[in-house]
């Protein structure tokens, strides 16, 4: 046996390993268009929330400035680009400030449900037993609840019907958390059950590793790859739930924070009298934000699956021939195009087609 | 004989994330009517892609160049498969060319009867009535050797055994009487004894039906048994093409020579085992055994109320210090179960199993954990036995960290480097991730991990069955060297008699959970006494067409004697 000459393996660069950036570089064609559109929309949403104070011409609860009251239901004008509401608020300002409330709900909801759902899923999937069975039944039961009903009940419990900023946010986030935990729980549990049977977990067991070491070192990190996708989809749903709560009148008082659903609720009667601007702009804001998040989520989903992922067509008889393991001990490169071309867990099968192992 | 298919200057490339990959560079082949052409090669040589091109089964990411001219049985129609539309392709498939897949259990749809599935092909092409199609299905099932075809035509795939399923798949391919059958590793998923039967059937396809066969395989024994002509593929090219006798007797290309040299033969290990036995001290047999099984019984629990499944029943064996016991058997014989029981992964339900003086029947994980540092385990599939998110060095360091020999992976690095060197991997490979290594390299890293704590016992569960033959030879050689150097006792589990023969001091043959024969390699393989062992041995195709023809006769006699 002659030691095979060692070629330096190019490390995968950082930008190839960050979840979304990696997918962006990998995508082509329509999928790339979708992802880029979604990312741009998301970026506008987040930037608006951060710089709301600079962008919005007035405060979200401001009804008058130095030159007097704004006036109720004024059509769009140079002073009020999107007009004013029945309560004399500036529509543009409330749309801009509304992004902050939306982000707050998304962050609180996702973080809470993520931690609880993942922890329960890992435990339940790895150890099984009676606790696992009970948790699965509870999660199934929660699916049967209409989430909005749950949200209404929670908003009454948390804030007693009085809607402050945090009361409203926590009510919306709380209800979403309850509905989302089963999603994280199920995904992580299913992955854990699958990974538990993988030989590398068994080999850790044979080595005598403790359960906590196996769970955190070997199972957890391998179980999380679908999480970015669920997070994006859940974020969109969180915003919709907050808007629905506001629309039903359980939202946040206009003096506490700007909230799109509440503005839509107050704009109901305006629509019949031909006042379109009070409903249109908050509505568009909801659509814009949810669409952006959904686009990102959907394209991440497509890109995660090698069968759905689009690729550029290759020229005839192009490319390098895949190295065959003929030298004793096997070829040095994992795949043509260098080792960095292969993703985690993917390799080339005997057809030369990239497959997941 | 007329040419059935002619491949001219075929080139195939695939679009992947890593850019273009060329699977086939420039291949020209032709198959005459009633001839068996074997395409041999290792993983990635392009043999399956060649076969799929004949049927126009390549995925959309493929770009093709060249021509594949397919002639029908009568020689009245010629088609270039590459330029056919999807509709035209459907007409050609089934009538002119048919396919036999590798895994019969996934090639059949579990929710339809086999008769329905055979008739589906008939009705898609012919204008047969339901009744006629059914009669034809029954006839073809009978011809491929399914007993009671009138009754079994209405059975579902799960009611057939693996070998019978493959017969049904072949019947499906034969029913439209195509001039050519493409068989992609038709026996790889089957046990050796079943493999021999399927090879017989394929030979009958050629002789009775006059069908030409393109046989894709990596098994040189299968080639010697069935093929008329052989094409050896390597890295997308045909490196050698010759008739089967010439190829085995006088291989021309270096690659073919290397490939043939790497194939293990039964009987090669006997001398080595005798040498080792002679070198042992006289009081060796008096030493306490590392593993001792007495009436070992393992039952997998059944579902509610159902009786459990007995995987192993009443097995006795011994492994003494420094001895390699080869455990051979077909799928379902319980060989893996025994290995897992010794490693504490499967519960022992009856009898006695002593591992390093600990009784495994009823042992608790907490009591067994300290013993684990004295046992190593090598898994079958090197691809999945490493955590994909840890580097090779971290994986190999795991046992050292777990048993407190090192504080973390970095501290264990010096020892890991030594281990990697012991298994002949360059140190720098420690920084790679498992998927960046080839199969053989990964299995060597797996050996390094198993040996990290210098165990007294190493359990190797089919360590080479996922590897190509030349890689397998290398890993087996390494295993023998390491065994000599470290002197561990070992349970070596395999379905391949030739592989076990190379390494084992003693061989135990399992059949349906019971031990049917045990002894040294010379005893078991040289003069087997049990009829099952005899059949198993005779079923194993040897990579030599002349010797194989003799063995075939012997196997036929054995079968008739049963």
Interface residues (C-beta under 8 A of the other chain):
Chain A: X1 X3 X4 X6 X8 X9 X26 X198 X199 X200 X202 X203 X204 X205 X206 X207 X208 X209 X210 X213 X217 X218 X221 X222 X306 X309 X311 X312 X313 X314 X315 X316 X317 X318 X319 X320 X321 X322 X323 X324 X325 X326 X328 X329 X330 X331 X332 X334 X335 X336 X337 X338 X339 X340 X341 X342 X343 X344 X345 X346 X347 X348 X349 X350 X351 X352 X353 X354 X357
Chain B: X11 X12 X13 X14 X15 X16 X17 X18 X19 X20 X21 X22 X23 X25 X41 X42 X43 X44 X45 X46 X47 X48 X49 X52 X59 X61 X63 X64 X65 X234 X235 X236 X237 X255 X258 X259 X343 X344 X345 X369 X370 X372 X373 X375 X377 X379 X380 X381 X383 X384 X385 X386 X387 X388 X389 X390 X398 X399 X402 X403 X424 X426 X428 X429 X431 X432 X433 X435 X436 X437 X438 X439 X440 X441 X444 X449 X468 X470 X471 X473 X474
